[in-house]
């Protein structure tokens, strides 16, 4: 019996893992996933590191060692722990990076979320993190805020590969693609090898349905017309995938345009769309909904632990976005139009999700730093 995680590759999609913690590195679990599951990359974020460091004893010895060397701040301790994990994971993924000629084998490290609205701060932190980690196959994650877009262009222009995160709106994806191309054009102007620069655009999926479904439920509860109520309820669990399809349509348009073709002729790599937030939040939906439904050529799906295990067991790989693509696209546009017709603005939803997304990374980072500071102070006193 084949492994669905591996079989996805025949349809042009790469499977990455949206999780990192020291235990899976030191136990050999990560190497096994590379060998047995064909794992092609790893993403991380502040919430993942907060859970890894706070919910395990994997890092206690390293924190003690850090405190013993002096009295570093909580941020210094966090960076030391997280960057060590990123280096080790990058070293394990490096053979994949070499085998795929830099297409895959990437590990992501995120800029501090507190800098999400600070262009200069983001650039400075990303430069420092990139140099400190010191691995060729590391992507620096930059949030897709208005302040993040010029930072992306600057970093790519300097030859730093980036993972653009917290993309919810198709318009934001357009801006991030333009920032990537602007950065590549700057790199080309200084004679850089464009084939050494990579980027993915992390387009979030399930959070769209979580917010839209709640609004649909509230609307349906007040609707007295049975036929209209059925139409409202029929949109539940549909809008996230429809929005993703519209993003993929925009990707296809971008790579077919003259601006991109000129960069590709100079060796530039496409900024693949990476489907993020692909676990299902609603228990009524299939656990692999946002994996099976979004398999497409030249894309990535970064899958959290529970969904990864479930997809290995029950995934059904197929060319999801190539089968009757024109009809799928027409349906997606009709679904979004119908949603708007019911008075639910998708642009309003995506705007709120971006704000919430930044907050959802700031909060665990603050919690993590507070926990490290408490542990640091306790160890120092002892």
C-alpha positions as CSV (number, residue, x, y, z in Angstrom):
1,X,0.0,0.0,0.0
2,X,1.4,3.4,-1.0
3,X,1.9,6.4,1.2
4,X,-0.5,9.3,0.2
5,X,2.0,11.8,1.5
6,X,4.5,10.6,-1.1
7,X,2.0,10.1,-3.9
8,X,0.9,13.8,-3.8
9,X,4.3,14.6,-5.4
10,X,3.3,13.1,-8.7
11,X,0.7,15.9,-9.0
12,X,3.3,18.6,-8.6
13,X,2.7,19.5,-5.0
14,X,5.2,19.4,-2.2
15,X,4.3,18.4,1.4
16,X,5.9,20.3,4.2
17,X,5.4,19.9,8.0
18,X,3.9,22.7,10.0
19,X,5.5,21.8,13.3
20,X,8.9,21.7,14.9
21,X,10.2,20.8,18.3
22,X,13.5,19.5,19.6
23,X,12.1,16.1,20.5
24,X,11.3,15.1,16.9
25,X,14.8,16.1,15.8
26,X,16.7,14.3,18.6
27,X,14.5,11.2,18.5
28,X,15.0,10.5,14.8
29,X,11.3,11.1,14.1
30,X,12.0,14.0,11.7
31,X,14.6,11.9,9.7
32,X,12.0,9.1,9.5
33,X,9.4,11.5,8.1
34,X,12.0,12.6,5.5
35,X,12.9,9.0,4.6
36,X,9.4,7.3,4.8
37,X,6.9,10.1,4.1
38,X,8.9,12.0,1.6
39,X,8.8,15.2,3.7
40,X,10.1,18.1,1.7
41,X,10.1,21.1,4.1
42,X,9.3,22.5,7.5
43,X,7.5,25.6,8.7
44,X,7.4,27.1,12.2
45,X,5.8,30.1,13.9
46,X,5.8,31.6,17.4
47,X,2.7,29.6,18.5
48,X,4.5,26.3,17.5
49,X,7.7,27.3,19.5
50,X,5.6,28.4,22.5
51,X,3.9,25.0,22.6
52,X,7.2,23.2,22.1
53,X,9.1,25.0,24.8
54,X,6.4,25.4,27.4
55,X,4.8,22.0,27.0
56,X,7.9,19.8,27.2
57,X,11.1,19.4,29.2
58,X,13.1,19.2,26.0
59,X,14.6,22.6,26.5
60,X,15.2,22.7,30.3
61,X,18.8,21.8,30.1
62,X,19.5,24.3,27.3
63,X,17.8,27.1,29.3
64,X,20.0,26.2,32.3
65,X,23.1,26.3,30.1
66,X,22.1,29.7,28.7
67,X,21.5,31.1,32.2
68,X,24.8,29.6,33.4
69,X,26.7,31.5,30.7
70,X,25.6,34.8,32.1
71,X,22.1,36.3,32.3
72,X,20.7,36.6,28.8
73,X,17.3,38.2,28.3
74,X,14.2,36.0,27.6
75,X,14.4,37.0,23.9
76,X,18.0,35.9,23.7
77,X,17.2,32.6,25.3
78,X,14.2,32.1,22.9
79,X,16.3,32.9,19.9
80,X,19.1,30.6,21.0
81,X,16.7,27.7,21.5
82,X,14.7,28.3,18.3
83,X,17.6,29.0,16.1
84,X,19.3,25.8,17.2
85,X,16.2,23.8,16.3
86,X,16.1,25.6,12.9
87,X,19.8,24.8,12.2
88,X,19.4,21.1,13.1
89,X,16.2,20.8,11.1
90,X,17.9,22.6,8.1
91,X,20.8,20.2,8.3
92,X,18.5,17.2,8.1
93,X,16.6,18.8,5.2
94,X,19.8,19.9,3.4
95,X,20.0,16.6,1.3
96,X,16.5,17.3,0.1
97,X,17.5,20.9,-0.8
98,X,20.4,19.6,-2.8
99,X,18.4,16.7,-4.4
100,X,15.7,19.1,-5.6
101,X,18.2,21.8,-6.6
102,X,16.8,24.2,-4.0
103,X,13.1,23.8,-4.9
104,X,12.4,22.1,-1.6
105,X,14.3,21.2,1.6
106,X,13.5,24.6,3.2
107,X,12.9,25.3,6.9
108,X,11.2,28.6,8.0
109,X,12.0,30.9,10.9
110,X,9.7,33.8,11.7
111,X,10.5,37.4,12.4
112,X,9.3,38.5,15.9
113,X,5.5,39.1,15.5
114,X,5.8,42.3,17.5
115,X,7.5,43.7,14.4
116,X,4.6,43.0,12.0
117,X,3.9,46.7,11.5
118,X,7.5,47.9,11.5
119,X,9.2,47.7,8.1
120,X,12.7,48.8,9.2
121,X,12.5,46.6,12.3
122,X,11.4,43.6,10.2
123,X,14.3,44.1,7.8
124,X,16.9,44.4,10.5
125,X,15.6,41.4,12.4
126,X,15.4,39.3,9.3
127,X,19.0,40.2,8.3
128,X,20.3,39.3,11.7
129,X,18.4,36.1,12.0
130,X,19.4,35.0,8.5
131,X,23.1,35.6,9.3
132,X,22.9,34.0,12.8
133,X,21.2,30.8,11.6
134,X,23.8,30.5,8.8
135,X,22.1,27.9,6.6
136,X,21.4,28.2,2.9
137,X,18.0,26.4,3.1
138,X,16.3,28.7,5.6
139,X,13.3,31.0,4.7
140,X,12.7,34.0,6.9
141,X,9.0,34.4,7.5
142,X,7.6,37.9,7.0
143,X,3.9,38.7,7.7
144,X,1.9,40.1,4.8
145,X,1.0,43.4,6.5
146,X,1.3,46.7,4.7
147,X,4.6,47.2,6.5
148,X,5.7,43.7,5.5
149,X,5.5,44.2,1.7
150,X,8.4,46.7,1.3
151,X,10.4,44.6,3.7
152,X,9.9,41.6,1.4
153,X,11.2,43.5,-1.6
154,X,14.2,44.7,0.4
155,X,15.1,41.3,1.7
156,X,14.7,39.5,-1.6
157,X,16.7,42.3,-3.2
158,X,19.5,41.4,-0.8
159,X,19.3,37.7,-1.7
160,X,17.5,36.6,1.4
161,X,14.8,34.0,0.7
162,X,11.4,34.6,2.4
163,X,8.2,32.9,3.4
164,X,5.4,35.5,3.2
165,X,2.9,34.5,5.9
166,X,-0.6,35.4,7.0
167,X,-2.0,35.8,3.5
168,X,-5.8,35.7,3.5
169,X,-6.9,38.0,0.7
170,X,-6.2,37.5,-3.0
171,X,-5.3,41.1,-3.3
172,X,-2.7,40.7,-0.5
173,X,-1.3,37.8,-2.4
174,X,-1.0,40.0,-5.5
175,X,0.9,42.6,-3.5
176,X,3.3,39.9,-2.1
177,X,4.0,38.5,-5.6
178,X,4.8,42.1,-6.8
179,X,7.1,42.6,-3.8
180,X,8.9,39.3,-4.6
181,X,9.3,40.3,-8.3
182,X,10.5,43.8,-7.3
183,X,13.1,42.2,-5.0
184,X,14.2,39.8,-7.8
185,X,14.6,42.8,-10.2
186,X,16.8,44.5,-7.6
187,X,18.9,41.4,-7.2
188,X,19.2,41.0,-11.0
189,X,20.3,44.6,-11.3
190,X,23.3,43.9,-9.0
191,X,24.2,40.8,-10.9
192,X,23.0,38.2,-8.3
193,X,22.2,34.6,-9.2
194,X,18.4,34.6,-9.0
195,X,18.3,30.8,-8.9
196,X,19.7,31.0,-5.3
197,X,16.7,33.0,-4.1
198,X,13.4,31.4,-3.2
199,X,10.0,32.4,-1.8
200,X,6.7,30.9,-0.9
201,X,3.4,32.7,-0.4
202,X,1.6,31.2,2.6
203,X,-2.1,31.5,1.9
204,X,-4.2,30.6,4.9
205,X,-7.3,28.4,4.4
206,X,-9.3,26.9,7.3
207,X,-9.5,30.2,9.3
208,X,-11.6,31.6,6.5
209,X,-14.2,28.9,6.9
210,X,-14.1,29.3,10.7
211,X,-15.0,33.0,10.5
212,X,-17.4,32.8,7.5
213,X,-19.2,29.8,8.8
214,X,-20.0,31.6,12.1
215,X,-21.4,34.5,10.2
216,X,-23.5,32.2,7.9
217,X,-24.8,30.4,11.0
218,X,-25.9,33.7,12.5
219,X,-27.6,34.7,9.2
220,X,-29.3,31.4,8.8
221,X,-30.7,31.5,12.3
222,X,-32.5,34.7,11.5
223,X,-33.7,33.7,8.1
224,X,-37.4,32.9,7.7
225,X,-37.5,31.8,4.1
226,X,-36.7,28.1,3.8
227,X,-35.1,28.3,0.3
228,X,-32.9,31.2,1.2
229,X,-31.9,29.6,4.4
230,X,-30.8,26.5,2.5
231,X,-28.7,28.5,0.2
232,X,-27.0,30.2,3.1
233,X,-26.3,26.9,4.8
234,X,-25.1,25.5,1.5
235,X,-22.1,27.9,1.6
236,X,-20.7,26.5,4.9
237,X,-17.3,24.9,4.5
238,X,-17.1,26.2,0.9
239,X,-15.6,29.7,1.0
240,X,-12.1,28.9,2.2
241,X,-11.5,26.6,-0.7
242,X,-13.2,29.0,-3.2
243,X,-10.9,31.8,-2.0
244,X,-7.8,29.5,-2.4
245,X,-8.8,28.7,-5.9
246,X,-9.0,32.4,-6.7
247,X,-5.5,32.8,-5.3
248,X,-4.2,30.0,-7.5
249,X,-5.9,31.6,-10.5
250,X,-4.0,34.8,-9.8
251,X,-0.8,32.8,-9.4
252,X,-1.3,31.3,-12.9
253,X,-1.9,34.7,-14.3
254,X,1.2,36.1,-12.7
255,X,3.6,33.4,-14.0
256,X,2.1,33.8,-17.5
257,X,2.7,37.5,-17.6
258,X,5.7,39.2,-19.3
259,X,7.2,40.6,-16.1
260,X,7.5,37.1,-14.6
261,X,8.7,35.6,-17.9
262,X,11.6,38.1,-18.0
263,X,12.7,37.1,-14.5
264,X,12.3,33.4,-15.2
265,X,14.6,33.9,-18.3
266,X,17.2,35.1,-15.8
267,X,16.9,32.0,-13.6
268,X,14.3,33.1,-11.1
269,X,12.2,30.6,-9.2
270,X,8.4,30.9,-9.0
271,X,7.0,32.0,-5.7
272,X,4.9,29.0,-5.1
273,X,1.6,29.3,-3.2
274,X,1.8,27.5,0.1
275,X,-1.5,26.4,1.6
276,X,-1.3,27.0,5.3
277,X,-3.8,26.5,8.2
278,X,-4.9,23.2,6.5
279,X,-6.2,21.4,9.6
280,X,-10.0,21.4,9.8
281,X,-11.4,23.3,12.8
282,X,-14.9,22.0,12.3
283,X,-15.2,18.3,13.4
284,X,-18.0,17.9,10.9
285,X,-15.6,18.4,8.0
286,X,-13.2,15.6,6.8
287,X,-9.9,15.9,8.5
288,X,-8.1,16.0,5.2
289,X,-10.5,18.4,3.4
290,X,-7.9,21.2,3.0
291,X,-5.3,18.8,1.7
292,X,-7.2,16.6,-0.8
293,X,-9.1,19.7,-2.2
294,X,-6.1,21.8,-2.9
295,X,-3.6,19.6,-4.7
296,X,-2.2,21.6,-7.6
297,X,1.0,21.8,-9.6
298,X,3.7,24.1,-8.3
299,X,2.2,24.5,-4.9
300,X,3.1,23.5,-1.3
301,X,0.9,22.3,1.5
302,X,2.3,22.6,5.0
303,X,0.4,20.2,7.2
304,X,0.2,20.2,11.1
305,X,0.9,17.1,13.0
306,X,-2.6,15.6,13.4
307,X,-3.6,16.2,9.8
308,X,-0.2,14.9,8.6
309,X,-0.8,11.6,10.4
310,X,-4.4,11.4,9.1
311,X,-3.4,12.1,5.6
312,X,-0.8,9.3,5.7
313,X,-3.6,7.0,6.7
314,X,-6.5,8.1,4.6
315,X,-5.4,10.8,2.1
316,X,-6.7,10.5,-1.5
317,X,-4.2,12.2,-3.8
318,X,-5.5,13.4,-7.1
319,X,-5.0,16.4,-9.4
320,X,-7.7,18.4,-7.5
321,X,-7.2,21.8,-9.2
322,X,-6.7,20.4,-12.7
323,X,-9.9,18.4,-13.0
324,X,-12.4,20.6,-14.8
325,X,-10.5,23.7,-13.6
326,X,-12.6,26.2,-15.6
327,X,-15.8,24.8,-14.0
328,X,-14.2,24.8,-10.6
329,X,-13.1,28.4,-11.0
330,X,-16.6,29.5,-12.2
331,X,-18.1,27.8,-9.1
332,X,-15.7,29.4,-6.7
333,X,-16.5,32.9,-8.1
334,X,-20.2,32.2,-7.9
335,X,-19.9,31.1,-4.3
336,X,-18.0,34.2,-3.3
337,X,-20.5,36.4,-5.2
338,X,-23.4,34.6,-3.4
339,X,-21.7,35.2,-0.1
340,X,-21.4,38.9,-0.8
341,X,-25.0,38.9,-1.9
342,X,-26.0,37.7,1.6
343,X,-24.2,40.7,3.0
344,X,-21.0,39.0,4.1
345,X,-17.9,40.8,2.8
346,X,-15.0,38.5,2.1
347,X,-12.6,41.4,2.1
348,X,-13.8,42.4,5.6
349,X,-13.3,38.8,6.8
350,X,-9.8,38.6,5.4
351,X,-8.9,42.0,6.9
352,X,-10.0,40.9,10.3
353,X,-8.2,37.6,10.0
354,X,-4.9,39.4,9.2
355,X,-5.3,41.5,12.4
356,X,-6.2,38.4,14.4
357,X,-3.4,36.4,12.8
358,X,-0.8,38.9,14.0
359,X,-2.3,38.9,17.5
360,X,-2.4,35.1,17.6
361,X,1.4,35.1,17.1
362,X,2.1,38.0,19.4
363,X,0.1,36.4,22.3
364,X,2.0,33.1,22.4
365,X,5.3,34.9,22.0
366,X,4.5,37.1,24.9
367,X,3.4,34.0,26.9
368,X,6.6,32.2,25.9
369,X,8.9,35.1,26.8
370,X,7.2,35.4,30.2
371,X,7.6,31.7,30.9
372,X,11.3,31.8,29.9
373,X,11.8,34.9,32.1
374,X,10.2,33.1,35.0
375,X,12.3,30.0,34.5
376,X,15.4,32.1,33.9
377,X,14.9,34.0,37.1
378,X,14.2,30.8,39.1
379,X,17.3,29.1,37.8
380,X,19.5,32.2,38.4
381,X,18.3,32.4,42.0
382,X,19.0,28.7,42.5
